């Protein structure tokens, strides 16, 4: 294991969830401020005619909230998972 590799505090599997269900889950997790590193498994949905639905939604959601994320390493889910980093904001 790479000494700089961080393990997520929680892994959330969004398979089978609707966009509405995923949004409620994301809103709840972010509001709780319990976790700084989350792995979100969105899946690749390669069997769908128009491609994945959840992953683009999750990426857009995170970008709108200014939450840092990147694609997981291949051994952690690759294209079907995201590493999400929620940093606590400094209080003024």
GIQUISUL-V751800 format. One record per residue. N is the residue number from 0. RES is the residue in one letter. PHI is phi as a letter, one per 40 degrees, with the letter a starting at -180 (NA if undefined). Layout:
[[N/RES/PHI] [N/RES/PHI]]
This chain:
[[0/X/NA] [1/X/c] [2/X/c] [3/X/c] [4/X/c] [5/X/b] [6/X/c] [7/X/c] [8/X/c] [9/X/a] [10/X/b] [11/X/b] [12/X/b] [13/X/c] [14/X/d] [15/X/g] [16/X/c] [17/X/c] [18/X/c] [19/X/c] [20/X/c] [21/X/c] [22/X/c] [23/X/c] [24/X/c] [25/X/c] [26/X/d] [27/X/c] [28/X/c] [29/X/c] [30/X/c] [31/X/c] [32/X/f] [33/X/c] [34/X/b] [35/X/b] [36/X/b] [37/X/b] [38/X/b] [39/X/b] [40/X/c] [41/X/b] [42/X/g] [43/X/c] [44/X/f] [45/X/c] [46/X/c] [47/X/c] [48/X/d] [49/X/b] [50/X/g] [51/X/c] [52/X/b] [53/X/c] [54/X/c] [55/X/c] [56/X/c] [57/X/c] [58/X/c] [59/X/c] [60/X/d] [61/X/c] [62/X/c] [63/X/c] [64/X/c] [65/X/f] [66/X/b] [67/X/c] [68/X/a] [69/X/a] [70/X/c] [71/X/c] [72/X/c] [73/X/d] [74/X/c] [75/X/b] [76/X/h] [77/X/f] [78/X/c] [79/X/c] [80/X/a] [81/X/b] [82/X/c] [83/X/b] [84/X/b] [85/X/b] [86/X/c] [87/X/c] [88/X/c] [89/X/c] [90/X/c] [91/X/c]]
